[in-house]
């Protein structure tokens, strides 16, 4: 059991490090290359990590890319924030006997 927890802790640290390489404001987007829909989805998914990083580690981080394509980025961002990795559909419980599926 201890080995499993150690493995999960190491995996979590590595995953967090990998995710921080793609945070909003990381320099991949700029005035000539704006973030689009799929970057909006990604930035919505990593928004909690961005927020924690901004509060505790780097005040220059942001949870939202300033150089974005407009409504396409916004749509992807808010879709990801609302759904949270498919959380709306993955964690619903089926009601037994209600007739609805």
Secondary structure, 3 states (H helix, E strand, C coil): CHHHHHHHHHHHHHHHHHHHCCCCCCCCCCCCCCECHHHHHHHHHCHHHHHHHHHHCCCCCCCCCCCECCHHHHHHHHHHHHHCCCHHHHCCCCCCCCCCC
